[in-house]
Amino acid sequence: MSRRATSIIGLVLVASGVPALGIEGRIPIFTQTTITDSGSYIVTQDISVAAGDGITITAGEVTLDLNGHTLSLPAGVGNGVFIGSGNDSFRITNGRIIGGDIGVRTDIAGVGALVVEDLEVATSSYGLYLWAQSVTVSRSTFLGNQVLVRGPSAASPVTARMVGNVFVGEDYTSLYLQYCQDSEIGGNRIMESGFRGILLANCPGSRIHDNLISYATVGTLDGVAIGVSSHGNQISDNVIHRFDIGIRADSSGNRISGNVIQQSGSAEGLYRGGIVIYGSRNLIEGNQIEGGASCGVSFQSGSANAYRGNMLRGNSLGGICGLSNTDAGGNIF
């Protein structure tokens, strides 16, 4: 087919209201819109939205590439990208969402699988508000907002993978996972959290590892908090600075190992500290906890916990506080 004929067909498609194919056969988006058909879409310019959601997706099996562009909304109003419910897969990549209330949001009935990668999101409430069966978030930056990922229910949990992201300046909980299982939170930087760095609620069998979690001044609540029904997790090799509680485990059967926790605790006493345990049968090993205003490790309730091989010097109220549990040896006080 000649170049001239191809150009004429493209003009006819545009004139008829059907979008012509864009880069690499993807469908171009250049304004506020609703995606009603499956396919691969690419944003071709910055989009400024006066009211409502920026891009709404009602079809399944959609890939949306922001292509390095910015989707701007009025402050505190609307969703950058809203995804309707369905047992389908979605991918949102490569751009910025500025303003608005929520960056990427799914319907509360949940979706099948969702991948979010290479985004920068600066919204007022949530960077992501996702209900799904499977979620992967990677290489993204969230500025001044919370990321919430959850399954539709405890009986229908999400499997989440949150790796290589940056969270800055959220005044409540930076990363909140609820109704999840077999999930991974690794290699993230969480800075200036105003309340908690990471919170797991009803999330058994997950791994939290190699994260840097810090706050500018001592006094914010938890670096990592593991809720009552979140049993059997591994929390390892994280670096946590300047929280009232470095790691709090309200659940049982967790392994907490190899973490470096500094300047934790407060003058409020024994229920603050580097690691605070409320559950049973937790193993605390190989952690370095120092410079705290209260305890290195504090056992507040539960039983049959064990601790071994921890470095616990330099904490104002002592290395081990609270209820008696098993000293399995090798601790340095």
C-alpha positions as CSV (number, residue, x, y, z in Angstrom):
1,M,0.0,0.0,0.0
2,S,1.4,3.4,-0.9
3,R,2.3,6.0,1.8
4,R,-0.4,8.4,0.3
5,A,-3.1,5.7,0.6
6,T,-2.1,4.9,4.2
7,S,-2.3,8.6,5.1
8,I,-5.8,8.9,3.6
9,I,-7.0,5.9,5.6
10,G,-5.7,7.5,8.8
11,L,-7.5,10.7,8.1
12,V,-10.8,8.8,7.4
13,L,-10.4,6.9,10.8
14,V,-9.9,10.2,12.7
15,A,-12.7,11.9,10.9
16,S,-15.1,9.0,11.7
17,G,-14.3,9.3,15.5
18,V,-12.3,6.0,15.6
19,P,-8.8,6.7,16.9
20,A,-6.0,5.9,14.5
21,L,-3.3,3.6,15.7
22,G,-0.4,5.4,17.3
23,I,3.2,4.4,18.3
24,E,3.8,0.7,17.6
25,G,0.2,0.0,16.9
26,R,-1.0,1.4,20.2
27,I,-4.1,3.6,20.5
28,P,-3.3,7.3,21.2
29,I,-4.9,9.3,24.0
30,F,-4.5,13.0,24.1
31,T,-7.4,14.2,26.3
32,Q,-9.6,13.2,29.3
33,T,-11.4,10.1,28.2
34,T,-13.0,6.7,28.9
35,I,-11.5,3.5,27.6
36,T,-14.3,1.1,26.6
37,D,-12.3,-1.4,24.6
38,S,-9.5,-3.8,25.5
39,G,-6.1,-2.9,24.0
40,S,-2.9,-1.0,24.4
41,Y,-3.1,2.7,24.8
42,I,-0.5,5.5,24.8
43,V,-0.8,9.1,26.0
44,T,0.7,11.5,23.4
45,Q,0.7,14.7,25.4
46,D,0.2,16.2,28.8
47,I,-3.4,16.2,29.9
48,S,-5.0,18.8,32.2
49,V,-8.4,17.9,33.6
50,A,-10.9,20.5,34.8
51,A,-13.3,18.2,36.6
52,G,-13.9,14.5,37.2
53,D,-11.5,11.6,36.6
54,G,-8.6,11.9,34.1
55,I,-8.8,8.5,32.4
56,T,-11.6,6.0,33.2
57,I,-11.2,2.3,32.2
58,T,-14.3,0.2,31.8
59,A,-12.9,-2.5,29.6
60,G,-10.7,-5.4,30.7
61,E,-7.2,-6.3,29.4
62,V,-6.0,-2.8,29.1
63,T,-2.4,-1.4,29.1
64,L,-2.1,2.3,29.6
65,D,1.3,3.9,28.9
66,L,1.5,7.5,30.0
67,N,4.6,7.8,27.9
68,G,6.4,10.2,30.3
69,H,3.5,12.7,30.2
70,T,1.7,14.4,33.1
71,L,-1.9,13.9,34.0
72,S,-3.0,17.0,36.0
73,L,-6.2,17.3,38.1
74,P,-7.6,20.0,40.4
75,A,-6.2,19.8,43.9
76,G,-7.9,17.2,46.1
77,V,-10.6,16.3,43.5
78,G,-11.0,13.2,41.3
79,N,-8.9,10.2,40.3
80,G,-6.1,10.3,37.9
81,V,-6.9,6.8,36.5
82,F,-10.1,5.0,37.6
83,I,-10.5,1.2,36.8
84,G,-13.9,-0.5,36.9
85,S,-14.3,-3.9,38.4
86,G,-13.7,-7.2,36.6
87,N,-11.6,-10.3,36.6
88,D,-9.2,-8.9,34.0
89,S,-5.6,-7.6,33.9
90,F,-4.4,-4.0,33.7
91,R,-1.1,-2.3,33.4
92,I,-0.5,1.4,34.1
93,T,3.0,2.7,33.4
94,N,5.5,5.5,32.8
95,G,4.2,9.0,33.7
96,R,3.1,11.5,36.4
97,I,-0.2,12.1,38.1
98,I,-0.4,15.5,39.8
99,G,-3.2,16.9,41.9
100,G,-6.5,15.2,42.4
101,D,-7.5,13.0,45.4
102,I,-6.3,9.6,44.3
103,G,-3.7,8.7,41.6
104,V,-4.9,5.2,40.5
105,R,-8.1,3.8,41.9
106,T,-10.0,0.6,41.3
107,D,-13.6,-0.1,42.0
108,I,-14.1,-1.6,45.5
109,A,-15.5,-4.8,43.9
110,G,-11.9,-5.4,42.9
111,V,-10.1,-6.4,39.7
112,G,-8.1,-9.4,38.7
113,A,-4.4,-8.4,38.2
114,L,-2.9,-5.0,38.2
115,V,0.6,-3.8,37.4
116,V,1.7,-0.3,38.3
117,E,5.3,0.7,37.3
118,D,7.4,3.8,36.7
119,L,4.8,6.3,38.0
120,E,5.3,9.5,40.0
121,V,2.1,10.4,42.0
122,A,1.6,13.6,44.0
123,T,-2.1,13.5,45.1
124,S,-3.8,14.7,48.3
125,S,-5.1,11.4,49.8
126,Y,-4.0,8.2,48.1
127,G,-1.3,7.6,45.6
128,L,-2.9,4.2,44.9
129,Y,-6.3,2.8,46.2
130,L,-6.4,-0.7,44.9
131,W,-8.7,-3.7,45.5
132,A,-7.5,-6.7,43.5
133,Q,-6.5,-10.3,43.5
134,S,-2.9,-9.6,42.4
135,V,-1.0,-6.3,42.5
136,T,2.6,-5.5,41.5
137,V,3.9,-1.9,42.1
138,S,7.5,-1.2,41.2
139,R,9.9,1.7,40.5
140,S,7.3,4.3,41.4
141,T,7.4,7.4,43.6
142,F,4.6,8.6,45.9
143,L,4.8,12.1,47.3
144,G,2.7,13.1,50.3
145,N,0.1,10.3,50.0
146,Q,-0.8,6.8,51.2
147,V,-0.7,3.7,49.2
148,L,-3.5,1.2,50.1
149,V,-3.6,-2.3,48.5
150,R,-6.1,-4.8,49.7
151,G,-8.1,-7.9,48.7
152,P,-11.9,-7.8,48.6
153,S,-12.0,-9.8,51.9
154,A,-10.1,-12.1,54.2
155,A,-11.5,-15.0,52.2
156,S,-10.3,-13.4,48.9
157,P,-6.9,-11.9,49.7
158,V,-4.6,-10.1,47.4
159,T,-1.1,-11.2,46.6
160,A,1.0,-8.1,46.4
161,R,4.5,-7.4,45.3
162,M,5.8,-3.9,46.3
163,V,9.4,-3.5,45.2
164,G,11.8,-0.6,44.5
165,N,9.4,2.2,45.3
166,V,9.9,5.6,47.1
167,F,7.4,7.0,49.6
168,V,7.9,10.5,50.9
169,G,6.1,12.7,53.3
170,E,2.8,10.8,54.0
171,D,1.4,12.1,57.3
172,Y,-0.4,8.8,58.2
173,T,0.7,5.3,57.0
174,S,2.9,5.3,53.9
175,L,2.1,1.7,52.8
176,Y,-0.9,-0.2,54.0
177,L,-1.7,-3.7,52.9
178,Q,-5.0,-5.4,54.1
179,Y,-6.4,-8.8,53.4
180,C,-3.2,-10.1,51.7
181,Q,-1.2,-13.2,51.7
182,D,2.1,-14.5,50.2
183,S,3.1,-10.9,49.5
184,E,6.5,-9.2,49.2
185,I,7.5,-5.7,50.3
186,G,11.2,-5.2,49.4
187,G,13.8,-2.6,48.5
188,N,11.6,0.4,49.1
189,R,12.6,3.8,50.6
190,I,10.0,5.2,53.0
191,M,10.9,8.6,54.3
192,E,9.2,11.2,56.5
193,S,6.2,9.0,57.5
194,G,4.0,10.8,59.9
195,F,2.5,7.8,61.7
196,R,3.6,4.4,60.3
197,G,5.9,3.3,57.6
198,I,4.4,-0.1,56.7
199,L,1.2,-1.7,58.1
200,L,0.0,-5.2,57.4
201,A,-3.5,-6.1,58.5
202,N,-4.9,-9.6,58.0
203,C,-1.8,-10.5,55.9
204,P,-0.2,-13.9,56.7
205,G,2.8,-15.5,55.1
206,S,4.4,-12.4,53.7
207,R,8.0,-11.1,53.5
208,I,9.2,-7.5,54.4
209,H,12.8,-7.1,53.5
210,D,15.6,-4.7,52.6
211,N,13.6,-1.5,53.1
212,L,14.9,1.8,54.4
213,I,12.3,3.4,56.7
214,S,13.1,6.7,58.4
215,Y,11.6,9.8,60.0
216,A,13.2,13.2,60.6
217,T,12.6,13.3,64.4
218,V,11.9,10.6,67.0
219,G,8.2,10.3,67.9
220,T,6.2,8.8,65.0
221,L,4.6,5.5,65.9
222,D,5.7,2.3,64.0
223,G,8.3,1.7,61.4
224,V,6.7,-1.7,60.6
225,A,3.5,-2.9,62.2
226,I,2.2,-6.5,61.8
227,G,-1.4,-6.7,62.8
228,V,-3.2,-9.4,64.9
229,S,-4.2,-11.7,62.1
230,S,-1.0,-11.4,60.2
231,H,0.8,-14.6,61.2
232,G,3.9,-16.3,59.9
233,N,5.7,-13.4,58.2
234,Q,9.4,-12.8,57.7
235,I,10.7,-9.2,58.5
236,S,14.4,-9.1,57.7
237,D,17.3,-6.9,56.8
238,N,15.4,-3.6,57.1
239,V,17.0,-0.3,58.3
240,I,14.7,1.6,60.5
241,H,15.4,5.0,62.1
242,R,13.6,7.2,64.6
243,F,10.3,5.6,65.4
244,D,8.6,5.1,68.8
245,I,8.5,1.4,67.8
246,G,10.8,0.1,65.1
247,I,8.9,-3.2,64.5
248,R,5.7,-4.1,66.2
249,A,4.3,-7.6,65.9
250,D,0.8,-8.2,67.3
251,S,0.7,-11.6,65.7
252,S,2.4,-15.0,66.1
253,G,4.9,-17.2,64.3
254,N,6.9,-14.3,62.7
255,R,10.7,-14.3,62.2
256,I,12.3,-10.9,62.8
257,S,15.9,-11.1,61.7
258,G,18.9,-9.0,60.6
259,N,17.2,-5.6,61.0
260,V,19.1,-2.5,62.1
261,I,17.0,-0.2,64.3
262,Q,18.3,3.0,65.7
263,Q,17.0,5.8,67.9
264,S,13.7,4.1,68.6
265,G,11.5,4.4,71.6
266,S,10.3,7.2,73.8
267,A,10.0,8.2,77.4
268,E,6.5,6.6,77.4
269,G,8.1,3.4,78.6
270,L,8.2,-0.3,78.1
271,Y,5.6,-0.5,75.4
272,R,7.9,1.4,73.1
273,G,11.2,0.2,71.7
274,G,13.2,-1.3,68.9
275,I,11.0,-4.4,68.6
276,V,7.8,-4.8,70.6
277,I,6.0,-8.1,70.7
278,Y,2.3,-8.8,71.5
279,G,2.0,-12.3,70.0
280,S,3.5,-15.7,70.6
281,R,6.1,-18.0,69.1
282,N,8.0,-15.3,67.4
283,L,11.7,-15.6,66.7
284,I,13.8,-12.5,67.1
285,E,17.4,-13.0,65.9
286,G,20.4,-11.2,64.6
287,N,19.0,-7.7,65.0
288,Q,21.1,-4.7,65.9
289,I,19.1,-2.3,68.1
290,E,20.8,0.7,69.7
291,G,20.4,4.3,70.8
292,G,16.8,3.9,71.9
293,A,15.0,5.9,74.6
294,S,13.3,2.8,75.9
295,C,13.9,-1.0,75.4
296,G,15.8,-2.9,72.8
297,V,13.1,-5.7,72.7
298,S,9.9,-5.5,74.7
299,F,7.6,-8.5,75.3
300,Q,4.2,-7.0,76.2
301,S,2.0,-10.1,75.9
302,G,2.0,-13.6,74.4
303,S,4.4,-16.4,75.3
304,A,6.9,-18.9,73.9
305,N,8.8,-16.3,72.0
306,A,12.6,-16.6,71.6
307,Y,15.5,-14.3,71.0
308,R,19.1,-15.0,70.1
309,G,22.2,-13.4,68.6
310,N,20.9,-9.8,68.9
311,M,23.1,-6.7,69.6
312,L,21.1,-4.8,72.2
313,R,23.4,-2.2,73.8
314,G,22.8,1.5,74.3
315,N,19.0,1.4,75.0
316,S,18.0,3.5,78.0
317,L,15.6,1.0,79.7
318,G,17.6,-2.1,78.8
319,G,18.1,-4.7,76.1
320,I,15.1,-6.9,77.0
321,C,12.0,-5.7,78.8
322,G,8.5,-6.9,79.8
323,L,7.4,-10.6,80.1
324,S,9.9,-13.4,80.4
325,N,10.5,-15.4,77.2
326,T,13.3,-17.7,76.0
327,D,16.8,-16.4,75.8
328,A,18.2,-18.8,73.2
329,G,21.8,-17.4,73.6
330,G,24.3,-15.2,71.8
331,N,22.7,-11.9,72.7
332,I,24.9,-9.0,73.5
333,F,23.7,-6.6,76.2
